[in-house]
C-alpha cells in the first residue's frame, strides 16, 4: 500500500505540463490586475533607482495579490474581482511589516488570526498609518468627509505553509493558485526591459530584498531555459512589454527565488 501511495505522488509530480500560466487557462485569465506599490506617493519618473526606493510594501502586495488570485480561482472568475487591502496591512500589521519592508512568514499567521478588509475599505496610500477605526475601514464623501465603517467584512487565511522544492512549488501553483516568494533585487533587474525573454542573473546574489508572486512557469526554446512567470508590484510601466510581469530562470535558484516560498489559502 505504501509503495502505491508513493507511486501516486510520483506520477502527479512528474505529470505536470511543461508550461502553465494562471493568466492563460484556455484563453481565460484567472489573475487579478498588476499593482503598483509606490503610488500614489510622488516619485521621480526619470530615475528608476529613486522610483524603487518608495514604500517597501512588496510583502503586502505579493501576499494580497496571491490571495486575490486564489479568491478569483475559487469563485470561478466571477466578477467583480476582490482586492484585499495592502494599506490595511500598513495600518494595522506594523508588527510584521511597514514601508521599510516586512516578512511574509510572519504575515500569514497574522492574517489567519486578524483577517484583512477589501481595498475599497482602505485604499492604498503608500505610507504607514495608525490602526484607528477610520484607517481600518472608511466611507468618504468629497475630500475630507470620511466616517469609519464598523464591523467591515474581513477575509482570513485558512491555511498556509512553506514550499521547499521546485516540484512542490509547481504542484501548489498548479493545484491551488499563485504562491509568494522572496527574491534578490539587482540593478539589472530594476532596469529590465526584456519583455517575456527569460531574465537570468549572472551575479549569483541570493539575498532576500523583495517579495513577488509566482503565477506559472514555462520553457523558452530560443534561450533553452525553463522559467517562472512572476508578477511584480512595480506597476505595468516596469518591463512594459510584459505589463509588469517577468520571466525568471527556473530550477537554478536564480536571485534566490526558490529559497523563500509560501502558499496561503483564503
C-alpha positions as CSV (number, residue, x, y, z in Angstrom):
1,X,0.0,0.0,0.0
2,X,2.8,2.4,0.9
3,X,4.5,1.7,-2.4
4,X,1.4,2.6,-4.4
5,X,0.9,5.8,-2.4
6,X,4.4,7.0,-3.3
7,X,3.9,5.9,-6.9
8,X,0.8,8.0,-7.0
9,X,2.6,11.1,-5.6
10,X,5.5,10.5,-8.1
11,X,3.0,10.3,-11.0
12,X,1.3,13.5,-10.1
13,X,4.5,15.4,-9.5
14,X,6.0,14.4,-12.9
15,X,2.9,14.7,-14.9
16,X,2.8,18.5,-14.7
17,X,2.7,20.3,-18.0
18,X,5.9,21.9,-19.5
19,X,4.2,25.3,-19.3
20,X,1.4,26.6,-17.1
21,X,0.1,30.1,-16.6
22,X,-2.9,31.2,-14.5
23,X,-3.0,34.2,-16.8
24,X,-3.9,32.0,-19.7
25,X,-6.1,29.0,-18.9
26,X,-7.6,28.1,-22.3
27,X,-7.6,31.8,-23.2
28,X,-9.0,33.0,-19.8
29,X,-7.0,34.8,-17.2
30,X,-7.6,34.0,-13.5
31,X,-5.2,36.7,-12.4
32,X,-6.1,40.0,-10.8
33,X,-4.5,43.2,-12.0
34,X,-0.9,44.1,-11.7
35,X,-0.3,46.5,-8.8
36,X,2.0,49.5,-8.1
37,X,3.4,49.6,-4.5
38,X,5.0,53.1,-4.9
39,X,2.0,55.1,-6.0
40,X,0.2,57.4,-5.1
41,X,3.2,59.0,-3.5
42,X,5.2,61.3,-5.8
43,X,8.2,59.6,-7.5
44,X,10.9,60.8,-9.9
45,X,9.8,59.2,-13.2
46,X,13.3,59.9,-14.7
47,X,15.1,57.9,-12.0
48,X,14.2,54.2,-11.7
49,X,16.5,53.8,-8.7
50,X,14.7,56.6,-6.8
51,X,11.4,55.2,-8.1
52,X,12.1,51.9,-6.5
53,X,13.0,53.4,-3.1
54,X,9.5,54.4,-2.3
55,X,7.2,52.5,0.0
56,X,8.7,49.0,0.5
57,X,5.3,47.2,0.8
58,X,6.1,44.4,-1.6
59,X,5.5,41.9,1.3
60,X,1.9,43.2,1.5
61,X,1.3,43.4,-2.3
62,X,2.8,40.0,-3.1
63,X,0.6,38.3,-0.4
64,X,-2.6,40.2,-1.2
65,X,-2.1,39.6,-5.0
66,X,-1.7,35.9,-4.5
67,X,-4.8,35.8,-2.2
68,X,-6.8,37.9,-4.7
69,X,-5.9,35.4,-7.4
70,X,-6.9,32.4,-5.3
71,X,-10.2,34.1,-4.5
72,X,-10.7,34.6,-8.2
73,X,-9.9,31.0,-8.9
74,X,-12.2,29.7,-6.1
75,X,-15.0,31.9,-7.4
76,X,-14.5,30.6,-10.9
77,X,-13.7,34.0,-12.4
78,X,-16.9,35.6,-11.1
79,X,-16.9,39.4,-11.3
80,X,-16.2,41.7,-9.8
81,X,-12.7,40.7,-8.6
82,X,-11.9,41.0,-4.9
83,X,-8.9,43.1,-4.0
84,X,-7.6,42.9,-0.4
85,X,-6.1,46.0,1.1
86,X,-2.3,46.4,1.4
87,X,-2.9,49.7,3.1
88,X,-4.8,47.9,5.9
89,X,-1.7,45.9,6.5
90,X,0.5,49.0,6.6
91,X,-2.0,50.5,9.1
92,X,-2.6,47.5,11.3
93,X,0.1,44.9,10.8
94,X,3.0,47.1,11.7
95,X,4.5,44.3,13.9
96,X,5.1,42.2,10.8
97,X,5.8,44.9,8.2
98,X,5.9,48.6,7.2
99,X,7.0,50.8,4.3
100,X,10.5,49.7,5.3
101,X,9.8,46.1,4.5
102,X,8.2,43.0,6.1
103,X,8.2,39.3,6.4
104,X,5.6,37.1,4.7
105,X,6.2,34.2,7.0
106,X,5.1,36.5,9.9
107,X,2.2,38.0,7.9
108,X,0.5,34.7,7.1
109,X,-0.3,33.7,10.7
110,X,-1.3,37.3,11.4
111,X,-3.8,37.2,8.6
112,X,-5.1,33.9,9.9
113,X,-5.8,35.5,13.2
114,X,-6.8,39.0,12.3
115,X,-8.1,38.9,8.8
116,X,-8.0,41.7,6.2
117,X,-10.5,44.1,4.6
118,X,-11.1,44.9,0.9
119,X,-9.2,47.7,-0.7
120,X,-12.4,49.8,-1.2
121,X,-12.5,49.9,2.6
122,X,-8.9,51.1,3.0
123,X,-7.5,52.5,-0.3
124,X,-3.7,52.4,-0.9
125,X,-1.8,55.5,0.2
126,X,1.8,54.1,0.3
127,X,2.5,55.4,3.8
128,X,2.5,53.9,7.3
129,X,-0.5,55.0,9.4
130,X,-2.0,54.1,12.7
131,X,-4.6,51.4,13.2
132,X,-7.6,53.6,14.0
133,X,-11.2,52.8,13.2
134,X,-11.0,55.3,10.3
135,X,-7.9,53.6,9.0
136,X,-9.4,50.1,9.2
137,X,-12.4,50.9,7.0
138,X,-14.0,54.2,5.9
139,X,-16.6,55.7,3.7
140,X,-15.8,59.1,2.2
141,X,-17.7,61.9,0.5
142,X,-15.7,64.7,-1.0
143,X,-12.1,65.5,0.0
144,X,-12.1,65.3,3.8
145,X,-15.6,63.9,4.7
146,X,-14.9,60.4,6.0
147,X,-16.6,58.2,8.6
148,X,-15.4,54.9,10.0
149,X,-17.4,51.7,9.0
150,X,-18.0,49.4,11.9
151,X,-17.6,45.6,11.6
152,X,-16.4,45.6,8.0
153,X,-16.2,42.3,6.1
154,X,-12.9,40.5,6.6
155,X,-11.2,37.7,4.7
156,X,-8.9,35.3,6.6
157,X,-6.1,32.9,5.7
158,X,-7.4,29.4,6.3
159,X,-4.1,27.6,5.8
160,X,-0.6,28.4,4.9
161,X,2.9,26.8,4.7
162,X,6.3,26.8,3.1
163,X,7.5,25.2,-0.1
164,X,11.0,23.9,-0.2
165,X,11.4,22.3,-3.6
166,X,10.7,23.2,-7.2
167,X,8.3,20.3,-7.7
168,X,6.4,21.3,-4.5
169,X,6.2,24.9,-5.8
170,X,4.9,23.8,-9.2
171,X,2.4,21.4,-7.6
172,X,1.0,24.1,-5.4
173,X,0.7,26.6,-8.2
174,X,-1.0,24.1,-10.5
175,X,-3.4,22.8,-7.9
176,X,-4.3,25.9,-5.9
177,X,-3.0,29.1,-7.5
178,X,-0.1,31.6,-7.3
179,X,2.4,31.5,-4.4
180,X,4.6,34.1,-2.7
181,X,8.4,34.1,-3.0
182,X,11.3,36.3,-1.9
183,X,14.0,37.3,-4.3
184,X,17.1,39.4,-4.5
185,X,16.9,42.7,-6.5
186,X,19.8,43.7,-8.7
187,X,20.4,46.8,-10.8
188,X,19.9,44.6,-13.9
189,X,16.5,43.5,-12.7
190,X,15.5,47.1,-11.8
191,X,16.4,48.2,-15.3
192,X,14.9,45.1,-17.1
193,X,13.0,45.8,-20.3
194,X,13.3,42.4,-21.9
195,X,9.6,41.7,-22.2
196,X,8.9,37.9,-22.0
197,X,12.6,36.9,-22.5
198,X,14.0,35.0,-19.6
199,X,15.9,37.1,-17.1
200,X,19.0,35.2,-15.9
201,X,21.0,37.0,-13.3
202,X,24.8,36.4,-13.6
203,X,25.8,37.9,-10.3
204,X,24.9,34.9,-8.1
205,X,23.3,37.2,-5.5
206,X,20.5,35.5,-3.4
207,X,19.9,37.9,-0.6
208,X,16.2,38.5,0.1
209,X,15.3,42.1,-0.8
210,X,11.9,41.8,-2.4
211,X,8.6,39.8,-2.4
212,X,6.8,38.7,-5.6
213,X,4.2,36.1,-6.6
214,X,4.8,33.2,-9.0
215,X,1.8,32.6,-11.3
216,X,3.1,29.9,-13.6
217,X,6.1,28.5,-15.5
218,X,7.3,27.7,-19.0
219,X,10.2,27.0,-21.3
220,X,11.9,29.4,-23.7
221,X,13.1,27.4,-26.7
222,X,15.3,30.2,-28.1
223,X,17.2,30.6,-24.8
224,X,16.8,26.9,-23.9
225,X,15.8,28.0,-20.4
226,X,13.0,26.9,-18.0
227,X,11.4,29.9,-16.3
228,X,9.0,31.1,-13.6
229,X,6.3,33.6,-14.6
230,X,6.5,36.3,-12.0
231,X,4.1,39.1,-11.1
232,X,5.9,42.1,-9.8
233,X,4.4,45.1,-7.9
234,X,6.2,47.9,-9.7
235,X,3.3,48.7,-12.0
236,X,2.7,48.0,-15.7
237,X,5.3,50.5,-16.8
238,X,8.1,48.4,-15.4
239,X,9.1,45.9,-18.1
240,X,6.2,47.4,-20.1
241,X,6.3,44.9,-23.0
242,X,5.2,42.2,-20.5
243,X,2.9,44.5,-18.5
244,X,4.8,44.4,-15.2
245,X,5.4,40.7,-15.2
246,X,8.8,39.0,-16.0
247,X,10.1,35.5,-16.6
248,X,12.9,34.3,-14.3
249,X,15.2,31.3,-14.8
250,X,13.7,28.3,-13.1
251,X,15.3,25.4,-11.3
252,X,18.7,27.1,-10.7
253,X,17.6,29.3,-7.7
254,X,18.3,32.5,-9.7
255,X,18.0,35.5,-7.4
256,X,17.3,33.1,-4.6
257,X,13.7,32.7,-5.9
258,X,13.5,29.1,-4.7
259,X,14.7,29.8,-1.1
260,X,11.7,31.5,0.4
261,X,8.3,30.5,-0.9
262,X,5.0,30.2,0.8
263,X,1.4,29.4,-0.1
264,X,-1.7,30.8,1.6
265,X,-5.4,29.8,1.1
266,X,-8.2,32.3,1.8
